[in-house]
Amino acid sequence: MPQPVPIVMTGATGLMGQMLVKKLSQAAPDTALTCITRSPTQHSMLQAVNPNLTFISGDTALPKTWQHIFAQYVPKTLIHLVQLRQIPTILAALEPVQHLPRLIVIGTTGVYSRYNVYSQEYQKAEAALSQYRGSYCVLRPTMIYGSHRDKNLHKLIKFCDRYGFFPVFGSGQCLLQPVHADDLARALLAVFLNPEIQGTYDLSGGTVVSFLDLLTLVEKLLGKSVHPLRIPYGLGVVSATLAERLLRTRSPIRKEQILRLQEDKAYSHAAATADFGYAPRSLEDGIVQEIALLRAEGII
C-alpha cells in the first residue's frame, strides 16, 4: 500500500525551494517533507536546515518518475516548484491512482508573453489544471531575483559593476516589476498554511520601473556610474539571431530576450494581497540586499 505523506516537493534544491524548506521547517517543524531531487549533491545543505527530510531520486520531467512516486506515496499536498510545463505529466500519473492531493504550483507571468517560446505550453498546463478535480493554487511570479543563484538581476548587477555600462535594446521604457525570491517563499508558505486559497495569482514585486530606471537604481546602489549603451531594436534582433545561429547555446543573448524586453512585464498582485496578505518588498530594498550578498560572496 502507498504510504501517506503530508508534503511532496519538487525543486527543493533551487533558490526558492531552499528558502521554502527553511520556512516550512520553522512554521511546521513536525510536518514531514519528502523532496524529489535529481542528484544528492545538495542534500546535506537541506538537511542542515531540516534533518528529517526524506529524498526521492528522479527526473520530474519523466512520466515514470511520477508513476513510481504515486505507487509509493499518497501526498496530502504536492508543491511543484520546477517547470509548469510538467503539470500535464503529473496529472496523467495521478489519474490511475485516483488520488487528489492539493497542488501548489509555481507558474510564471511568461504565460502572458507574445514572444516566450513556452507561453503556449504554460497556457496548456494551466488549462489542464483548471480541469483538475482536486484543490490547486498557481502562483505566477514575474522576474525573480534575490541571490547569486537567480538568473536575472545578479548578472545585470555583476556586469554593471565590472564594466560600468549595460546594453539597452530599443527605448528602454518597457516596464518591469521584479520579485524577490524570499517574498515568493513567504507567499508559498502562506498558501500552504491556508488550504482555502485556490486558483491563480500573479506575484509581482513591490516596485514598477522602466529598464532605464532599473539601471539608474543599480548605479545609485552600487555607488558607481552605469551608462546605458543604446542599441537600436532592429540591430539587436538581427545581431542576436546571427549569434544564435553561429554560437548556438554559447550565444550571450538570444533573440527572444530582446523581443521580450519590448514587452511590459508589470502585473498587479492585489488579489494575492487581499486573499493571503502578500506584501512584497520594494525593489530598492531588494537590490540593496542582493548587492550586499554579492559583495559578501566576493562576486562583486
Backbone bond lengths (Angstrom), bond angles and torsions (degrees), N, CA, C in turn:
res aa  C-N    CA-C-N  psi(-1)  N-CA   C-N-CA  omega(-1)  CA-C   N-CA-C  phi
1 M - - - 1.470 - - 1.524 110.57 -
2 P 1.339 117.67 137.63 1.469 119.59 176.22 1.527 110.93 -60.56
3 Q 1.325 114.66 147.15 1.462 121.69 -176.94 1.535 110.96 -89.72
4 P 1.327 118.74 124.71 1.476 119.50 175.87 1.535 110.41 -66.27
5 V 1.324 116.73 134.24 1.471 121.86 175.94 1.532 108.25 -136.32
6 P 1.338 117.50 146.36 1.474 119.61 -178.44 1.521 113.85 -67.05
7 I 1.355 117.02 -46.80 1.465 120.62 -173.96 1.516 110.50 -138.78
8 V 1.321 116.12 132.30 1.457 122.55 164.52 1.529 106.68 -114.93
9 M 1.345 116.36 132.37 1.470 120.40 -175.81 1.515 110.80 -128.17
10 T 1.334 115.92 139.47 1.460 121.81 168.35 1.535 107.87 -104.80
11 G 1.323 115.86 158.00 1.464 119.91 175.29 1.509 115.03 74.12
12 A 1.341 117.51 20.13 1.465 119.99 -176.50 1.524 112.66 -65.98
13 T 1.336 117.42 -26.57 1.465 119.69 -178.91 1.520 112.70 -85.83
14 G 1.340 117.39 -4.97 1.458 121.00 178.39 1.524 112.36 -79.60
15 L 1.316 115.53 178.68 1.461 121.86 -177.00 1.522 111.63 -57.33
16 M 1.328 117.03 -55.74 1.463 120.96 179.61 1.514 111.89 -67.80
17 G 1.344 115.73 -38.10 1.451 120.13 -176.87 1.511 112.57 -60.36
18 Q 1.331 116.90 -44.69 1.463 120.16 179.39 1.529 111.04 -62.76
19 M 1.331 115.81 -40.40 1.460 119.29 178.39 1.526 111.02 -64.69
20 L 1.340 116.24 -40.51 1.463 119.78 -178.76 1.528 111.32 -69.44
21 V 1.334 117.80 -39.79 1.465 120.34 177.41 1.532 109.79 -56.90
22 K 1.318 115.98 -43.66 1.468 119.89 179.33 1.520 111.02 -63.59
23 K 1.328 117.27 -44.61 1.466 120.21 -177.54 1.526 111.15 -68.95
24 L 1.334 117.51 -39.09 1.461 120.43 177.01 1.525 110.77 -64.16
25 S 1.333 116.05 -40.26 1.463 120.30 -178.96 1.529 111.53 -65.82
26 Q 1.329 116.44 -31.05 1.462 120.45 178.07 1.527 112.11 -79.97
27 A 1.345 116.03 -40.98 1.469 120.17 -175.24 1.522 112.75 -81.06
28 A 1.332 116.57 -32.04 1.473 120.68 -178.35 1.527 108.75 -138.05
29 P 1.338 117.55 68.77 1.468 120.87 -171.84 1.523 114.43 -62.83
30 D 1.317 118.06 -22.00 1.461 120.61 -178.91 1.528 113.41 -92.86
31 T 1.320 116.90 1.29 1.463 120.97 -178.79 1.525 110.32 -87.15
32 A 1.336 116.46 120.30 1.465 120.71 179.99 1.526 110.42 -69.63
33 L 1.321 115.23 141.00 1.466 121.21 -176.83 1.519 109.35 -128.98
34 T 1.329 116.38 123.30 1.462 122.52 179.10 1.519 108.27 -109.69
35 C 1.333 116.46 123.85 1.473 121.61 -174.68 1.524 110.79 -112.38
36 I 1.334 115.68 133.58 1.464 121.53 175.60 1.525 108.04 -95.08
37 T 1.322 117.34 122.85 1.460 121.17 -178.91 1.529 109.85 -135.08
38 R 1.311 115.70 154.54 1.465 120.36 178.11 1.520 111.84 -86.75
39 S 1.348 116.49 -24.60 1.464 120.44 -175.29 1.530 109.29 -143.21
40 P 1.332 117.48 145.18 1.470 119.94 179.29 1.519 114.01 -83.22
41 T 1.329 118.07 5.31 1.466 119.99 -171.00 1.522 113.44 -62.01
42 Q 1.349 117.60 -28.61 1.467 119.36 -177.99 1.528 112.89 -109.05
43 H 1.302 116.87 12.60 1.464 119.82 179.80 1.514 112.12 -61.66
44 S 1.333 116.55 -41.96 1.466 119.95 -176.45 1.525 111.29 -63.20
45 M 1.339 116.72 -35.38 1.459 120.64 178.61 1.528 110.21 -64.58
46 L 1.333 117.43 -41.19 1.459 120.74 178.19 1.530 111.43 -71.09
47 Q 1.332 116.63 -37.11 1.457 119.65 -179.50 1.519 112.04 -69.38
48 A 1.329 116.58 -21.69 1.465 119.59 174.51 1.526 110.61 -67.01
49 V 1.345 115.94 -28.39 1.465 121.46 177.00 1.521 110.32 -82.84
50 N 1.348 116.02 -42.85 1.464 121.66 -178.62 1.523 108.43 -143.08
51 P 1.343 117.53 102.17 1.475 120.13 -176.06 1.525 113.70 -70.10
52 N 1.334 117.80 -8.42 1.461 121.47 -175.81 1.530 113.60 -98.59
53 L 1.323 117.07 14.81 1.453 120.21 178.81 1.531 111.23 -69.20
54 T 1.326 115.31 147.01 1.453 122.01 171.45 1.527 108.34 -111.66
55 F 1.330 116.85 139.66 1.467 120.33 -177.44 1.523 110.86 -118.46
56 I 1.342 114.32 141.22 1.452 122.38 173.15 1.527 106.96 -120.70
57 S 1.328 117.33 130.82 1.464 120.84 178.09 1.516 109.55 -87.54
58 G 1.325 116.02 135.69 1.453 119.23 177.15 1.509 112.45 168.30
59 D 1.317 115.15 158.65 1.466 122.63 176.50 1.521 107.51 -98.21
60 T 1.340 116.94 114.32 1.465 120.57 -174.18 1.521 113.32 -71.18
61 A 1.329 117.82 -5.71 1.466 120.16 175.81 1.524 111.44 -81.24
62 L 1.337 117.26 -12.49 1.456 121.20 -173.79 1.525 111.69 -100.47
63 P 1.333 118.30 132.77 1.468 120.88 178.00 1.525 112.91 -56.51
64 K 1.340 117.50 -36.84 1.464 119.82 -176.12 1.526 111.92 -64.77
65 T 1.338 116.98 -29.13 1.467 119.39 177.32 1.519 110.35 -63.16
66 W 1.331 116.59 -47.07 1.464 120.39 -178.33 1.521 111.42 -71.32
67 Q 1.317 117.70 -34.88 1.462 119.67 176.33 1.523 110.49 -62.59
68 H 1.324 115.88 -41.10 1.465 121.38 178.35 1.528 110.44 -65.23
69 I 1.332 117.11 -43.73 1.467 121.38 -177.72 1.527 110.84 -64.73
70 F 1.331 117.05 -48.36 1.465 119.72 -176.49 1.531 112.25 -72.56
71 A 1.335 117.00 -15.70 1.466 119.59 172.70 1.530 111.34 -77.02
72 Q 1.351 115.68 -22.98 1.462 120.23 -177.46 1.522 114.02 -103.25
73 Y 1.344 116.26 -30.49 1.461 120.46 -171.28 1.527 111.17 -129.47
74 V 1.313 114.29 147.76 1.463 121.83 173.04 1.534 106.54 -119.34
75 P 1.336 117.92 89.42 1.465 119.45 -177.28 1.524 111.69 -75.89
76 K 1.323 115.43 139.69 1.464 119.79 172.18 1.518 109.61 -73.87
77 T 1.343 115.99 -39.31 1.468 122.17 178.73 1.521 109.43 -132.66
78 L 1.315 116.95 134.74 1.457 122.66 173.52 1.520 107.43 -113.59
79 I 1.338 116.46 117.49 1.463 122.11 178.22 1.530 107.33 -103.75
80 H 1.319 116.20 113.17 1.469 121.96 -174.05 1.527 108.87 -110.63
81 L 1.341 115.83 108.22 1.465 121.18 -174.58 1.521 112.89 -105.99
82 V 1.322 117.43 -3.68 1.465 118.67 179.45 1.524 109.31 -96.39
83 Q 1.299 118.40 -146.15 1.462 120.64 -166.97 1.536 113.89 -61.60
84 L 1.327 115.59 124.53 1.466 120.75 172.60 1.525 110.68 -57.56
85 R 1.333 116.21 -30.60 1.458 120.63 -178.08 1.529 113.07 -63.80
86 Q 1.327 117.70 -13.35 1.465 121.33 179.42 1.528 113.13 -83.31
87 I 1.324 116.92 -6.80 1.461 120.06 -176.16 1.534 113.39 -57.62
88 P 1.334 120.47 -46.18 1.472 118.57 177.85 1.529 112.83 -57.28
89 T 1.343 117.27 -35.19 1.461 121.18 177.77 1.526 110.63 -65.16
90 I 1.332 116.82 -42.38 1.468 121.33 179.52 1.529 110.41 -65.32
91 L 1.314 116.24 -45.76 1.466 119.91 -178.49 1.530 111.24 -63.74
92 A 1.329 117.13 -37.57 1.463 120.33 178.37 1.523 110.98 -64.93
93 A 1.334 116.63 -37.22 1.467 120.22 179.51 1.530 111.71 -72.02
94 L 1.324 117.16 -25.47 1.461 120.97 178.94 1.529 112.58 -76.67
95 E 1.319 117.49 -27.22 1.473 120.85 -173.84 1.525 113.96 -55.36
96 P 1.338 119.28 -50.34 1.468 117.95 -176.16 1.527 114.74 -71.46
97 V 1.351 117.88 -19.74 1.472 119.14 -177.97 1.522 111.90 -90.12
98 Q 1.327 116.44 -8.74 1.471 120.94 176.51 1.526 111.97 54.60
99 H 1.337 115.26 40.22 1.466 120.33 177.61 1.517 108.74 -118.83
100 L 1.322 116.63 139.36 1.465 120.82 -175.76 1.528 110.57 -123.78
101 P 1.340 117.53 77.62 1.465 118.64 175.70 1.525 110.69 -68.66
102 R 1.309 116.04 156.81 1.464 119.32 170.54 1.518 107.85 -70.42
103 L 1.318 117.56 131.66 1.458 122.61 -179.23 1.525 110.00 -106.26
104 I 1.326 116.49 124.30 1.460 122.58 172.92 1.520 106.28 -117.55
105 V 1.330 116.19 117.28 1.466 121.59 -166.18 1.527 110.44 -127.42
106 I 1.332 115.45 135.23 1.463 119.90 169.76 1.522 108.68 -88.33
107 G 1.335 116.03 118.77 1.450 121.81 175.38 1.516 109.59 -103.82
108 T 1.311 117.06 -139.63 1.458 121.13 -179.37 1.523 109.59 -165.25
109 T 1.330 116.16 146.28 1.463 119.52 172.07 1.531 110.82 -72.79
110 G 1.339 116.92 -3.56 1.463 120.80 171.88 1.514 112.03 -61.61
111 V 1.333 116.52 -13.74 1.462 120.84 176.75 1.528 111.10 -62.35
112 Y 1.341 117.10 -23.79 1.454 121.72 -179.19 1.526 113.50 -86.28
113 S 1.335 117.48 -11.74 1.465 121.15 -169.86 1.524 113.23 -71.54
114 R 1.321 114.96 143.14 1.469 120.66 172.32 1.523 111.20 -81.88
115 Y 1.345 117.30 -16.95 1.459 121.13 -171.16 1.522 114.34 -114.36
116 N 1.318 118.56 -20.76 1.460 120.33 -179.21 1.529 109.16 -61.23
117 V 1.328 115.86 125.95 1.471 119.42 -174.43 1.526 112.02 -65.68
118 Y 1.339 116.54 -18.88 1.458 119.77 -177.57 1.525 113.16 -103.63
119 S 1.330 118.14 4.16 1.461 119.11 -172.82 1.527 112.35 -59.64
120 Q 1.340 117.54 -36.99 1.463 119.82 178.46 1.528 111.34 -66.65
121 E 1.339 116.76 -35.86 1.460 119.76 177.43 1.534 110.74 -69.55
122 Y 1.344 116.47 -35.60 1.466 119.48 175.10 1.531 110.22 -62.58
123 Q 1.329 115.34 -43.93 1.463 119.70 178.91 1.530 110.86 -62.72
124 K 1.318 116.33 -39.90 1.463 120.96 178.54 1.532 110.03 -62.80
125 A 1.325 116.89 -43.51 1.466 121.05 -179.59 1.527 110.96 -63.54
126 E 1.339 116.54 -43.69 1.461 119.53 179.02 1.524 111.13 -66.17
127 A 1.325 116.96 -36.28 1.460 120.01 177.83 1.529 110.73 -64.89
128 A 1.331 116.10 -38.72 1.464 119.81 177.46 1.532 110.57 -64.31
129 L 1.302 116.41 -41.54 1.466 120.22 178.45 1.523 111.90 -63.70
130 S 1.319 116.67 -34.56 1.469 119.52 -179.34 1.525 111.82 -64.12
131 Q 1.334 117.23 -18.18 1.468 121.79 177.82 1.526 112.37 -97.00
132 Y 1.322 116.84 -1.27 1.471 121.10 -178.38 1.524 110.03 -68.09
133 R 1.318 116.37 132.73 1.459 120.50 -176.42 1.524 113.06 -79.77
134 G 1.311 117.51 -13.16 1.453 121.11 177.22 1.519 111.80 -93.20
135 S 1.317 115.78 -173.26 1.466 122.08 178.81 1.524 109.98 -84.37
136 Y 1.329 117.18 139.17 1.463 119.83 176.75 1.524 109.82 -147.03
137 C 1.330 114.69 157.09 1.465 121.72 174.27 1.520 107.77 -143.96
138 V 1.325 116.02 127.35 1.464 122.20 177.32 1.522 108.51 -110.98
139 L 1.323 116.07 126.34 1.462 121.91 176.20 1.526 107.92 -108.19
140 R 1.337 116.22 121.05 1.467 121.27 -176.70 1.533 109.90 -104.96
141 P 1.323 118.93 99.23 1.462 119.81 176.54 1.521 112.56 -79.10
142 T 1.318 115.03 157.28 1.459 121.98 168.48 1.536 107.24 -84.34
143 M 1.325 118.20 -156.05 1.458 122.20 177.71 1.537 110.50 -58.22
144 I 1.329 116.46 124.57 1.463 121.46 -176.01 1.529 109.68 -94.39
145 Y 1.329 115.96 135.76 1.468 120.85 176.17 1.525 108.70 -141.56
146 G 1.332 115.95 -179.10 1.460 119.40 174.72 1.506 115.27 127.93
147 S 1.345 118.47 2.74 1.463 120.37 -175.85 1.517 109.01 -164.57
148 H 1.342 115.63 162.84 1.463 119.34 172.71 1.524 110.94 -68.25
149 R 1.336 117.08 -6.50 1.462 120.47 177.38 1.527 112.01 -93.30
150 D 1.332 118.03 -6.21 1.460 117.78 177.51 1.531 108.67 -73.87
151 K 1.319 115.98 159.12 1.456 120.87 -174.55 1.522 112.22 -97.94
152 N 1.335 116.78 7.80 1.454 118.76 -169.82 1.529 112.72 -126.27
153 L 1.324 116.50 -87.19 1.461 119.82 -168.98 1.518 113.86 -66.00
154 H 1.310 118.91 -32.13 1.460 117.88 -177.68 1.527 110.73 -63.78
155 K 1.350 116.74 -32.63 1.458 119.81 177.61 1.522 110.72 -70.04
156 L 1.339 116.05 -40.38 1.466 120.10 177.87 1.527 110.30 -63.23
157 I 1.338 116.67 -46.49 1.467 120.79 -179.40 1.528 110.62 -61.73
158 K 1.315 116.60 -44.67 1.461 121.34 -179.41 1.523 110.78 -61.83
159 F 1.337 117.00 -43.82 1.467 121.27 179.78 1.525 110.33 -63.50
160 C 1.338 116.65 -46.26 1.467 120.68 -179.37 1.525 111.21 -63.01
161 D 1.319 117.42 -39.87 1.461 121.45 179.64 1.526 110.86 -64.75
162 R 1.330 116.29 -39.29 1.464 119.94 -175.19 1.521 112.51 -79.44
163 Y 1.363 116.55 -40.81 1.463 118.95 -169.58 1.530 114.44 -110.90
164 G 1.323 118.29 -17.09 1.460 120.15 177.34 1.519 114.96 76.41
165 F 1.333 116.85 12.15 1.470 120.17 174.78 1.520 107.59 -150.78
166 F 1.354 115.48 169.17 1.456 119.76 174.22 1.524 108.17 -151.93
167 P 1.356 117.93 135.90 1.469 119.47 -179.30 1.521 112.15 -68.08
168 V 1.321 115.86 137.99 1.469 123.03 176.94 1.512 107.71 -122.14
169 F 1.315 116.99 113.50 1.457 121.65 -179.34 1.526 109.57 -91.60
170 G 1.311 116.22 122.59 1.456 119.62 -178.24 1.519 111.89 81.23
171 S 1.328 116.24 -149.20 1.469 120.85 -172.64 1.525 113.72 -75.98
172 G 1.328 117.59 -25.56 1.462 120.30 -175.60 1.514 113.31 75.51
173 Q 1.334 116.97 10.86 1.472 120.99 -177.05 1.533 113.13 -97.88
174 C 1.334 117.72 2.64 1.462 118.78 177.17 1.529 108.85 -62.91
175 L 1.326 115.94 146.71 1.465 121.11 -175.58 1.518 111.29 -92.78
176 L 1.322 114.80 139.57 1.461 122.92 178.89 1.525 108.67 -126.12
177 Q 1.334 116.06 154.55 1.462 120.67 177.06 1.530 108.96 -146.98
178 P 1.343 116.57 65.40 1.472 119.91 -175.01 1.526 112.14 -59.43
179 V 1.341 114.81 149.11 1.461 120.47 -177.48 1.528 109.31 -122.14
180 H 1.323 115.34 135.50 1.461 121.21 -178.14 1.528 110.14 -74.55
181 A 1.342 116.94 137.41 1.463 121.46 -177.62 1.527 112.30 -58.27
182 D 1.320 117.14 -35.09 1.459 119.68 -179.94 1.528 111.48 -68.08
183 D 1.327 117.11 -32.53 1.470 119.94 175.82 1.529 110.61 -66.97
184 L 1.335 116.75 -35.30 1.457 119.91 175.71 1.524 111.14 -66.72
185 A 1.326 116.44 -42.10 1.464 119.73 179.14 1.528 110.24 -62.12
186 R 1.331 117.00 -39.35 1.466 119.96 177.63 1.523 110.85 -65.16
187 A 1.333 116.83 -37.55 1.467 120.32 178.02 1.523 110.71 -66.08
188 L 1.330 117.09 -42.82 1.459 121.19 177.50 1.523 111.13 -59.36
189 L 1.321 116.41 -43.10 1.468 119.87 178.94 1.521 110.62 -63.63
190 A 1.329 117.22 -43.11 1.472 120.70 -179.87 1.526 110.78 -61.39
191 V 1.327 116.88 -41.12 1.464 120.42 178.97 1.532 110.09 -66.46
192 F 1.323 116.71 -42.67 1.470 119.72 178.99 1.533 111.22 -60.61
193 L 1.317 116.62 -41.09 1.464 120.34 -176.37 1.526 112.90 -77.62
194 N 1.344 117.26 -9.17 1.465 121.49 -179.24 1.526 109.22 -124.03
195 P 1.332 117.65 87.13 1.476 121.06 -174.51 1.524 114.36 -60.50
196 E 1.334 117.43 -18.98 1.462 118.88 -179.80 1.525 112.96 -75.97
197 I 1.339 117.61 -11.83 1.466 121.27 179.16 1.532 109.28 -74.33
198 Q 1.333 116.11 119.96 1.454 121.62 -179.04 1.536 109.79 -140.26
199 G 1.325 115.64 164.67 1.462 120.03 176.05 1.513 112.50 99.25
200 T 1.333 117.05 -157.20 1.461 122.50 -176.87 1.528 110.06 -119.65
201 Y 1.335 115.35 142.58 1.458 121.56 -178.72 1.527 109.63 -138.33
202 D 1.333 116.52 132.53 1.461 121.60 170.73 1.517 108.34 -81.73
203 L 1.338 116.53 131.49 1.458 121.62 179.09 1.528 108.99 -120.06
204 S 1.313 115.20 102.04 1.460 121.42 179.21 1.522 109.33 -108.94
205 G 1.328 115.56 172.89 1.455 120.41 179.58 1.518 112.53 -81.10
206 G 1.323 114.92 -179.34 1.457 120.28 -174.65 1.518 114.77 -83.27
207 T 1.359 118.26 -3.82 1.466 121.57 -175.36 1.520 110.60 -139.33
208 V 1.329 115.76 135.31 1.464 121.74 172.56 1.521 108.44 -100.72
209 V 1.339 116.79 128.04 1.468 121.08 179.09 1.520 109.40 -137.35
210 S 1.324 115.87 156.84 1.456 119.42 167.65 1.526 107.64 -81.58
211 F 1.337 117.12 166.31 1.457 119.63 179.28 1.526 110.60 -62.28
212 L 1.335 116.65 -39.44 1.470 119.31 178.00 1.524 110.95 -65.21
213 D 1.340 117.30 -38.38 1.465 120.51 176.71 1.527 111.04 -62.94
214 L 1.322 116.32 -36.53 1.466 120.36 178.13 1.520 110.33 -62.11
215 L 1.334 117.40 -44.38 1.463 119.81 178.49 1.526 111.48 -63.38
216 T 1.327 116.65 -37.90 1.471 120.33 177.64 1.524 110.33 -63.99
217 L 1.330 117.32 -39.89 1.462 121.26 179.18 1.528 110.56 -66.75
218 V 1.332 117.35 -42.93 1.463 120.47 178.06 1.525 110.17 -62.80
219 E 1.331 117.72 -40.75 1.465 122.10 176.70 1.524 110.49 -57.68
220 K 1.321 116.23 -46.95 1.469 121.42 -179.92 1.526 111.76 -61.33
221 L 1.331 116.81 -44.83 1.461 120.61 -172.86 1.527 112.59 -80.95
222 L 1.347 116.95 -25.79 1.463 119.35 172.79 1.524 111.45 -76.80
223 G 1.330 115.55 -25.92 1.455 119.68 -177.58 1.516 112.79 76.07
224 K 1.332 117.04 27.02 1.463 120.91 177.03 1.524 108.79 -147.59
225 S 1.321 116.46 158.36 1.458 120.83 -175.80 1.527 111.58 -67.10
226 V 1.334 114.42 138.99 1.460 121.61 173.49 1.531 106.41 -132.63
227 H 1.328 116.61 112.53 1.463 121.38 -176.99 1.533 110.32 -98.52
228 P 1.316 117.81 130.12 1.462 119.45 173.70 1.530 110.74 -72.21
229 L 1.312 117.42 125.29 1.465 122.36 176.50 1.520 106.77 -96.17
230 R 1.316 116.48 101.77 1.460 121.04 -173.74 1.528 111.12 -77.13
231 I 1.322 115.34 128.62 1.457 122.87 179.11 1.523 107.63 -126.49
232 P 1.332 118.40 124.36 1.469 119.60 179.48 1.533 111.46 -54.53
233 Y 1.307 114.26 140.55 1.467 120.91 -175.99 1.531 112.16 -54.27
234 G 1.329 116.83 -48.95 1.459 120.53 -177.90 1.519 112.47 -61.20
235 L 1.338 116.00 -41.98 1.469 120.35 178.59 1.528 110.29 -63.56
236 G 1.322 116.49 -39.79 1.461 120.38 179.28 1.517 112.01 -62.59
237 V 1.329 116.61 -43.52 1.470 120.78 -179.60 1.526 110.27 -63.77
238 V 1.339 117.02 -45.93 1.468 120.80 -179.68 1.529 110.37 -62.94
239 S 1.342 116.76 -44.81 1.462 120.63 -178.30 1.532 111.22 -63.80
240 A 1.343 116.18 -43.35 1.469 119.51 179.90 1.517 111.56 -65.80
241 T 1.335 117.06 -37.35 1.467 121.10 178.51 1.527 110.65 -62.87
242 L 1.338 116.29 -44.46 1.465 120.39 178.93 1.523 111.02 -65.93
243 A 1.339 116.47 -41.02 1.467 120.37 -179.76 1.528 110.96 -63.06
244 E 1.320 116.55 -39.89 1.466 119.97 178.73 1.527 111.15 -64.59
245 R 1.329 116.58 -39.71 1.460 119.85 -179.24 1.522 111.47 -68.51
246 L 1.337 115.95 -38.70 1.463 119.77 -176.27 1.525 112.53 -83.39
247 L 1.342 116.35 -40.88 1.473 120.42 -173.07 1.516 113.41 -102.95
248 R 1.331 116.48 -13.48 1.462 122.77 -179.71 1.526 110.90 53.55
249 T 1.298 118.72 -120.61 1.474 120.73 -174.41 1.531 112.68 -69.40
250 R 1.345 117.89 -15.49 1.472 120.19 -179.37 1.527 112.30 -88.77
251 S 1.321 117.84 2.49 1.459 120.41 179.73 1.531 110.34 -62.65
252 P 1.356 118.42 131.04 1.463 120.83 -177.91 1.526 113.43 -69.90
253 I 1.325 117.38 -20.40 1.470 119.99 178.66 1.530 108.56 -149.77
254 R 1.311 114.66 144.32 1.455 119.92 -177.65 1.526 110.52 -106.97
255 K 1.324 115.15 153.27 1.459 120.87 178.44 1.526 110.96 -56.02
256 E 1.324 116.15 -41.53 1.462 119.54 -178.85 1.530 111.79 -59.61
257 Q 1.336 117.12 -37.68 1.465 120.18 179.85 1.523 111.12 -61.76
258 I 1.341 116.98 -41.50 1.459 120.42 -179.84 1.523 110.35 -68.80
259 L 1.333 116.76 -41.44 1.462 119.82 178.12 1.531 110.44 -60.90
260 R 1.320 117.28 -44.03 1.458 120.53 -176.98 1.527 111.97 -70.52
261 L 1.339 116.42 -22.33 1.471 119.43 176.23 1.529 111.90 -70.36
262 Q 1.319 116.51 -9.56 1.468 119.47 177.17 1.531 110.86 -93.75
263 E 1.337 117.41 -4.89 1.466 122.45 179.60 1.517 110.28 -96.21
264 D 1.317 117.28 140.42 1.464 120.18 169.11 1.520 108.62 -71.48
265 K 1.334 115.97 134.04 1.458 121.19 -179.93 1.525 109.90 -126.53
266 A 1.328 114.62 50.13 1.470 122.08 176.78 1.528 107.56 -115.68
267 Y 1.331 116.24 129.60 1.464 121.31 -174.72 1.526 109.48 -139.15
268 S 1.303 115.96 144.00 1.463 120.89 -179.68 1.530 110.73 -72.45
269 H 1.324 115.52 137.37 1.465 120.37 173.48 1.535 110.75 -110.05
270 A 1.342 116.12 22.29 1.468 120.81 -175.55 1.530 112.10 -59.62
271 A 1.322 117.86 -37.35 1.463 119.98 -178.65 1.526 110.75 -64.65
272 A 1.337 116.98 -41.57 1.463 120.44 178.95 1.522 110.98 -66.99
273 T 1.320 117.03 -36.77 1.469 120.44 177.11 1.520 110.11 -63.81
274 A 1.322 117.05 -44.23 1.464 120.85 -178.10 1.522 112.20 -68.20
275 D 1.352 116.84 -37.92 1.466 119.58 -171.64 1.521 114.47 -88.82
276 F 1.355 117.76 -33.05 1.467 117.07 179.21 1.530 113.34 -143.84
277 G 1.335 115.67 26.96 1.462 120.68 169.40 1.508 115.70 70.87
278 Y 1.325 117.66 26.00 1.459 120.97 -179.54 1.528 110.34 -62.63
279 A 1.341 116.64 126.07 1.471 121.00 -177.00 1.526 108.98 -142.39
280 P 1.346 118.45 83.68 1.464 120.77 -176.03 1.522 112.43 -71.17
281 R 1.310 115.81 151.85 1.463 121.78 177.95 1.530 110.52 -71.92
282 S 1.318 115.96 162.02 1.460 120.69 177.08 1.524 109.22 -70.21
283 L 1.325 116.33 156.06 1.456 120.60 179.10 1.524 110.90 -63.16
284 E 1.335 116.77 -38.24 1.465 118.85 179.40 1.524 111.01 -61.51
285 D 1.319 116.97 -45.58 1.470 119.34 178.70 1.525 110.60 -61.46
286 G 1.323 116.26 -42.03 1.456 120.11 -178.47 1.519 112.76 -65.51
287 I 1.342 117.37 -40.60 1.461 119.83 -179.47 1.529 110.46 -71.96
288 V 1.330 117.46 -35.70 1.472 119.92 174.20 1.532 109.22 -55.83
289 Q 1.335 116.46 -46.64 1.465 120.96 -179.80 1.528 111.38 -65.10
290 E 1.344 116.70 -40.77 1.462 119.14 -178.71 1.524 111.41 -68.32
291 I 1.319 117.76 -41.48 1.465 120.27 178.11 1.522 110.57 -61.83
292 A 1.341 116.82 -41.88 1.464 120.46 178.01 1.538 110.20 -60.72
293 L 1.330 116.75 -41.57 1.457 121.17 179.35 1.525 110.92 -66.20
294 L 1.336 117.23 -43.62 1.462 120.59 -179.89 1.529 110.81 -63.96
295 R 1.323 116.74 -36.42 1.463 119.75 177.68 1.531 111.19 -70.22
296 A 1.320 116.18 -39.75 1.469 120.11 178.78 1.532 111.11 -63.86
297 E 1.340 116.69 -32.60 1.456 121.82 179.76 1.535 112.10 -84.14
298 G 1.351 116.79 -4.67 1.460 120.18 -178.97 1.510 114.02 75.02
299 I 1.338 116.72 18.65 1.469 120.81 -178.51 1.512 111.06 -81.70
300 I 1.340 115.87 -33.37 1.477 120.08 173.19 1.523 108.22 -128.34
